[in-house]
Amino acid sequence: MQNFILEAALTVLLTVPAYLVTILIIAAVRALIALRKGTGYAKQAFQKTFWNLFTEMLNPLNWF
């Protein structure tokens, strides 16, 4: 039982940073694409994309 809990904790600890990096990359690419419309729009696109994906990560139904 302890082995299972340790494996589950390690899985979460390794998956969360990887997902955060993926979110940052996706948001950065979207901001670079939106940069053609102006820097303000690019910043807004980055923030909107990041927070939408970040809140999806917090949804416990997506963990299974």
SULWO-V843462 format. One record per residue. N is the residue number from 1. RES is the residue in three letters. SS is DSSP state (A for helix, B for strand, O for the rest). PHI is phi in whole degrees, 0 to 359 (NA if undefined). OMEGA is omega in degrees with one decimal (none if undefined). Layout:
# SULWO-V843462
n/res/ss/phi/omega
N/RES/SS/PHI/OMEGA
N/RES/SS/PHI/OMEGA
This chain:
# SULWO-V843462
n/res/ss/phi/omega
1/MET/O/NA/179.3
2/GLN/A/296/179.5
3/ASN/A/295/178.6
4/PHE/A/295/179.9
5/ILE/A/296/178.3
6/LEU/A/295/178.6
7/GLU/A/295/178.8
8/ALA/A/294/179.6
9/ALA/A/295/178.8
10/LEU/A/295/177.9
11/THR/A/297/178.8
12/VAL/A/295/-178.2
13/LEU/A/294/178.4
14/LEU/A/269/-177.2
15/THR/A/282/-177.0
16/VAL/A/299/177.7
17/PRO/A/297/178.6
18/ALA/A/295/179.1
19/TYR/A/292/177.9
20/LEU/A/297/177.4
21/VAL/A/296/178.4
22/THR/A/297/177.5
23/ILE/A/299/-179.7
24/LEU/A/298/179.7
25/ILE/A/294/179.7
26/ILE/A/298/-179.9
27/ALA/A/295/179.3
28/ALA/A/293/178.5
29/VAL/A/296/178.6
30/ARG/A/295/178.1
31/ALA/A/293/177.8
32/LEU/A/296/177.3
33/ILE/A/293/-178.8
34/ALA/A/284/-178.4
35/LEU/A/298/178.5
36/ARG/A/297/-179.5
37/LYS/A/270/179.6
38/GLY/O/130/-176.4
39/THR/A/290/178.2
40/GLY/A/296/178.8
41/TYR/A/293/179.4
42/ALA/A/295/178.3
43/LYS/A/297/178.7
44/GLN/A/296/179.8
45/ALA/A/295/178.5
46/PHE/A/298/-177.8
47/GLN/A/298/-178.7
48/LYS/A/296/-179.9
49/THR/A/294/-178.0
50/PHE/A/299/-176.1
51/TRP/A/291/176.6
52/ASN/A/296/-179.6
53/LEU/A/288/179.8
54/PHE/A/294/178.8
55/THR/A/291/174.7
56/GLU/A/294/177.9
57/MET/A/294/-179.4
58/LEU/A/283/-179.6
59/ASN/O/288/-176.2
60/PRO/A/295/178.4
61/LEU/A/292/178.5
62/ASN/A/277/-175.7
63/TRP/A/281/-175.0
64/PHE/O/254/none
